[in-house]
Amino acid sequence: MARFRQMKTLQKFSSVHAQVHDHFSQERHLVSRQEYRERRSAALAEWRAVMG
């Protein structure tokens, strides 16, 4: 919390960070390389559509 002056700002950041991390964080060790690439591409395409 050292860089955040207000708790509200920290909570906003944490909320957004958690959503983005969950979207992109995939359990690489549990899937094949091809499936990982497909999921990663789909996540990136969705992110670009949202941010676009």
C-alpha positions in Angstrom: 0.0 0.0 0.0 3.1 2.3 0.1 2.4 3.8 -3.3 -1.3 4.3 -2.8 -2.4 7.3 -0.8 -6.0 6.3 -0.4 -7.5 2.9 0.3 -10.1 3.5 -2.4 -7.4 3.8 -5.0 -5.8 0.6 -3.9 -9.2 -1.2 -4.0 -9.9 0.0 -7.5 -6.5 -1.1 -8.7 -6.8 -4.5 -7.0 -10.2 -5.1 -8.6 -9.1 -4.3 -12.1 -5.8 -6.2 -11.7 -7.6 -9.3 -10.5 -9.9 -9.3 -13.4 -7.2 -8.9 -16.0 -4.9 -11.4 -14.3 -7.7 -14.0 -14.2 -8.4 -13.4 -17.8 -4.8 -14.0 -18.9 -3.5 -16.3 -16.3 -3.8 -19.8 -17.5 -2.5 -23.0 -16.0 0.2 -23.6 -18.6 1.4 -26.9 -17.0 -2.1 -28.5 -17.3 -2.7 -28.0 -21.0 -0.8 -28.9 -24.2 1.2 -26.2 -26.0 -1.3 -26.0 -28.9 -4.3 -25.5 -26.5 -2.4 -22.9 -24.5 -1.6 -20.9 -27.7 -5.3 -21.1 -28.8 -6.5 -19.9 -25.3 -3.9 -17.2 -25.2 -4.9 -15.9 -28.7 -8.5 -15.9 -27.8 -7.9 -14.0 -24.6 -5.8 -11.4 -26.4 -8.4 -11.0 -29.1 -11.1 -10.5 -26.5 -8.9 -8.0 -24.7 -8.3 -6.0 -27.9 -12.1 -6.0 -28.6 -12.8 -4.7 -25.1 -10.1 -2.1 -25.2 -10.5 -1.3 -28.9 
